[in-house]
């Protein structure tokens, strides 16, 4: 049998590693996973570890051991702990000179055993590990034994971090491990300081320290070892592991308590500046990166502590300046350097700490650090500069994207720094830009100009700069910029867009910048920046744009016809035109609309006559999208509250202008054409969605001015939904019901549509239920809707169940004032209770328990006596809602539910507690994660 099993493992592992057929690989993996958790694993794993086996088989044996110990610890009899421990020690000794990957897995297995037995069954686990591996014998040389011991000590804290120990055990074991540091620390120090220790041993020592400090070893207790790590930094072989150990040690949350230790670390970090300078000169990015990480970690984690040590302010300022050097490190990110981006979070942190002091202290710190932050702005804008055109062209797409993201990070930092430096920062940038653009002696690099503009844009995008006295000057400077580069042109556009609100307050300046925007609109390379800027200007300044409207519409039409922009930019452009037209007289709106959309209507008529195919489908969706985006923002009311993000303005009680709204006029003209398109594409959800979007956007924007369309749209929607029910038609129906159902003159078509949609939807559910209830009266209608809700609670899609729970929590409070509803709840409420209990019992995702609790809470408040009866009857059958809960537990749950009529939060806790019992998860470590 053993030989057969052995052959099985060999074959399965060979398939897993080498078979090109993915199905065979999956089968092999499934077989091996099952074998690993089987009771036989205790026997075969030792066989698989025998010396004649190949490393892949040995590795599987070691992994199987770890799986059994870490996940099935309760299967191991107490009297076998010692023999299991001895066998593992023996195997680790055997593999200390063998396969590294097998050795590591065996160490992880022993670490798991230690965690499961300490502190009671295996007190002093670490001293025993040290003693066993320091003893001579077994034919294993001392270096190999030492490396094996270090591997074991390294994986012990790592295994703790990922272990599945119950929460109460985690605390006990963490405490026990903390006490073991006293045995580990002297050993690590001794090995690191010995001159004859091989590099491999020292590297492993540093890894081991990294692992242990993550257990929150007090910094005061690892201080000497951390100092030794600094001594290891000049050794290229130890550099990376030494950096990791230092960073881990000083970034532990508890380390800020050890002020004296931190103060001793500052000069050690400052002493690395020479090594940093050399690395910069030699182009050694890895060393720059590592030293910067150390400096930033110390500064970022301990800014407040070090700031408060006023007697040492100069050394902390020196550390800040060292980090400034790292921010401004020579080269272009990410091609010639990758270090500067590490520092940005530090500048946020330092500023936060300074600004959090009381005003007197803050004033002192600002005196020292405001000049530092002005210097930081210069450094960041220098780093944000593009390289030469030739160099930039040589960059890969990934490098360009990383640089773009890096500039966004710089932009965010500048915006944040503005909070400390205020308007003086804008004046500073303006003076530099002015000097740059008026300096006739020296040629200006476009990169320098672009970076300064980028600084302005970064601040103006999020900060209200309307009060700033430098903006008029900036607007005056923009036309003087020689724009001969795409990146510079993009930034000019975005800067103008960021100043759109200011332009709305100073419309006289529009004539300076609008021609630039319209000119850029024709350049496909400036698509995003030019269109988004025009949209911002049209939104913010629309009442000042009528003199420019003819020109804006003409240029926009031209670029749309030439198809210069991608789909999303075309949609933005239509939104911009919607804002623009909103401020014009009605007759001008109609004239512009006619010229703007006639070409698209003609194209749509042609497409509607064609046989449906994928190509004309995209064209139809594009045209419908253009119309819906135009109608999204075209609002002729004088309230300046329109929004392109879908949020509707307050309901208007009277139309602001006589006659039908221009949007309604256009919709009435194209209605027959849209019906023709629908007749051919009714079974295509994307086309239907695009059609519904036109009306939905119009309804949201126009609200009551949409009234003339209600009758014909209601009829069309009813026909659509009756033929092929689709979600977008339901959404549009809901929108119309929400706005118009309360208005007497519009009630008949809305009521007819609502009844039709309800009837069609119910018939779908009833096919699934096999029921043929009639709907002759409101009572039957309510009953059908109620049954649909009960069915929907059992659907697998979480959003559906959430919506259904919300439906019931809104419905149940009306039991008292709607007699037909009271009758339905009385007749069928038990079905609802059973469906909710089924979900709680394990039929639904645990993420939905709060929603189920809301339904029970609502029932408890509005039909208490009925709920008491239904709970008793529903919970009576054995095994319902789960075979894992006893009759007593169900009874207790029922009583808790019925007692809780006030505290909804408590009701949710009761339900969560019961669902864990039903799923067999109560008290498990898995539960603690939720």
Order of alpha helices (4+ residues) and beta strands (2+ residues): alpha-alpha-alpha-alpha-alpha-alpha-alpha-alpha-alpha-alpha-alpha-alpha-alpha-alpha-alpha-alpha-alpha-alpha-alpha-alpha-alpha-alpha-alpha-alpha-alpha-alpha-alpha-alpha-alpha-alpha-alpha-alpha-alpha-alpha-alpha-alpha-alpha-alpha-alpha-alpha-alpha-alpha-alpha-alpha
